[in-house]
Amino acid sequence: MPGAAPDLPVVAPAAGAELFAAVPGQPEAVAALRAAAARPVHAYLLVGPQGTGKAAAARAFAAALLCPAGGDATCEVCRRVLTGVHPDVVVVEREGPSISVDAARAVSRLAARSPVEGRRKVLVLADFHLVRDAGPALLKTIEEPPESTVFVVLAELVPPELVTIASRCVRIELRPLSTSTVAQLLVAEGVDPVRAAELAGASGGRLDRARLLAADPELERRRQTWRSLPGRLDGTGATVATIADELVGLLDSSVGPLAARHAAEKAELEALSARAAAVNGKVGRSARGDLAAGVKELEERHRREVRRQRTDELRMGLAVLAGAYQERLADPSGRAAAVAAVQAVDETGRSLARNPGELLALQALLTRLDHR
C-alpha cells in the first residue's frame, strides 16, 4: 500500500555519519549505488535474499538522490529520508500475499505526481518478487516514468513474470551474509565474540535480526523452552494446550526489544517533524496535521515489523525444536518417531507462509509430536 513511512529500517545518523553505514558487508552494491546517484537513470532493481540490506540500501540511495549537498548524511534532507519522513520518498508495500493490480495502478498515479519539495522523487517498490498478475500494469510506468521519478525495486529473486521489468532496470545484487560475517560485524559493534557467533547462527545470517537478538536478554531462556519440549509432552490435550499457550507468550515477550526501538523512532519522528516544520515555515494546524500523518504511517510500519518479528521468532523456535528431535536420531528405538517429528516441524515451518493462526498452528504441531 502506498505510504510515506515505509517498512524500511530507520537510521538517524550522527554527525559525520556515512550515508550507507546501515548497509555493511555489501561493498560492491554500495559502490554501484554511489556511482548511480551521481548520474541516475529511471529505475534500479536491488536483488538479494531477506536480511541482505536491500531496504537500508534503498533508503540510503534515495537520500543520495535527493540530497542537495551531494550525499551528506548529516544534512536535513538526508536525515528526513533516512528516518522515513521525507514526502518525496514513497514506498509501496503489499497488503496481501502479492502486489495487487490496484496497488500497481496506484504506483502509476504516484509516479505521475510532481515532487513535493525538490526536483526529484523516489518510489520504492518492496517485495517485488511477489508482483504476479500486477506486472503488466507496472511495466509501462517503470519503463517510461516521468523525468522527475526514480524507481527503486526490491526483490528477493527475479521470477519469470518479473524478467521483462527487470530488463528495464539497472540491476544491483546484494549477496547473502555468511554467519561469520554477521558475527564479525556484531563483534565490531561491541558484542562478545562467543555470543556474537551464537547470535549469528540464531539469526540465520540476517544482520538485522542478529542485532535485535543482541538486545534481547531473554533469548536463551526462550530457546531453552523450545529445546525442552520433547521431554515435556505426555500425549494429553491438556499439556498440549498449556505448552501452546506458553509458546505464544514467548512470541509476545520476544517483541520487547523491538518495542523499545519503536518508541525511540517515534520520538525521533516527532523531533524531526518539529524541525522540518520550522524550516518550512509551517505552524499550527498544518504542522500538527503533518505530524499526525507521519505518526500514523510510522505506527503502521511498526505493526508490520511486529508481525514479521513474531514470524521470525516462531521460525527460530521451530528450528531449535527440530534440532532437539534430530539429537534423538542416534537411538534406533526412537528413530522413526524422531524422523516423523522433524517432518512435522518442517511442515509447520513451511505453513507459516500462509499466515496461519499461531496458537492453532502450535497446537496442531504439538499434537503430532512423539511424547515418549
PyMOL commands that set and color helices and strands:
alter all, ss='L'
color gray80, all
select helices_A, chain A and resi 27-38+54-66+76-82+101-112+128-130+132-143+160-166+179-188+193-202+207-214+219-227+229-232+237-253+256-280+284-330+332-354+358-368
alter helices_A, ss='H'
color red, helices_A
select strands_A, chain A and resi 2-3+43-47+89-92+121-125+149-155+170-173
alter strands_A, ss='S'
color yellow, strands_A
deselect
rebuild
show_as cartoon
